[in-house]
Amino acid sequence: MPVTTESPPLRFEQALAELEAILRELEDGTTSLEDALARYERGVGLLRNCYSQLRDAEQKVKLLAGLTDDGGADLKPFDHVASIETAKAAVRKSTKPSRDSGIQE
């Protein structure tokens, strides 16, 4: 009996990078029909893998967000656009000494 060893699924970033490479190859138009179909098939598999990982990540975020008092999902808006300025502002805000800190200037 032949033993099939499946490799672990690619990380999201790796799958996305390979998918982008396949897209460039197919858009280039220099591959044969057979190769193009094989690359397309691989791309579909990678796309399914990416969607699956995104779905799993979404579920984890929902779980981490917690539940409301009535048992519903306590979903909070997620600001996915971060910048160094907002991070610096948050650090300055949290480390600003209060006037009653007892430290004399």
N, C-alpha and C positions, 0 to 999 in steps of 0.2 A: 504494500500500500504506500502511495506517495504521501509524504508528510508535507502539509502546507503550513508554512509559518507566515502568519500575517504580521506585517510591521505595525507598530503603534500608529494611530492616526496622527497626521501632521498637526503641528500647532497652527492656530488661526493665521498668524502672520506668514508662516511658511507656505500654507495652502494658498493664501491670497497672492503671494509673490509668484508662485508657480502658475496660478491661474492667469495673472497678468502676462507672464512670459508666453503662455499658450495663446492668449489673445493676440499678442504682437505677431507671433508666428503665423496665425491664421489670417490676420489682416495683411501680412506681407504677401501672401499668395504664392509663395515659392514652393510650398509643400505639395506632394502628390495627393491625389484624392484619398488613397488609402491612409496615408499618414495624417491627412487633415481629419479624416473621420476618427482615427485613433486618438488624436490630440483633442478633438471635440468631446469624445467619450470620456477621456481623462478629465477634461475641464468640467463636465457635468458632475462627475464624482466629487471633484474638489469643491464645486459650488454647493453641492448638498452637504458636504462636510462643514463648510463655512457657515451655512444657514443653521445647521444643527448646533454648532458651537455658539452661535449668536443666540439661538433659542435657549440653550442651557444657561448662558450668561444672564439673559433676561430673567429667567426663573430664579437664579441666585439673587439678583438684585431685588426682585419682589420679596423673596424670603427675608433678606436682610433688612428690608424696609419695615417689616413688622406688620402688626394688625391693629385696627382701630378697636374701640370699645365694643362695637357691635359685631366684631368678627370679620369685617371687610378688610380688604387690603389697604394698608396705610401707605399709599404710593405718594412719593414726593417728587416734584419736578427735578430733573437731573440736568444741571447745566454742564454740558459736555465741552464747552469752549472755555478753556483755561488760558490764562496768560500770566506771565511773570509779574506784571503789575498788580493783578488781583491777589496773587500769592503774597507779594511783598506787603500789600496793604493789610491783608489778614494777619500777617506776622506782626506788623507794627501796631495794629489795633490790640492784639492780645498781649503784647509785651510792654505797652505803654504804662509807665508807673503811675499809680494814682497819687493824688496830692496828699493823701493821708498816709503815705507809706512809711513815714518816719525818716526818710532820707532827706537830709538837708543839702541844698544845692549851693 
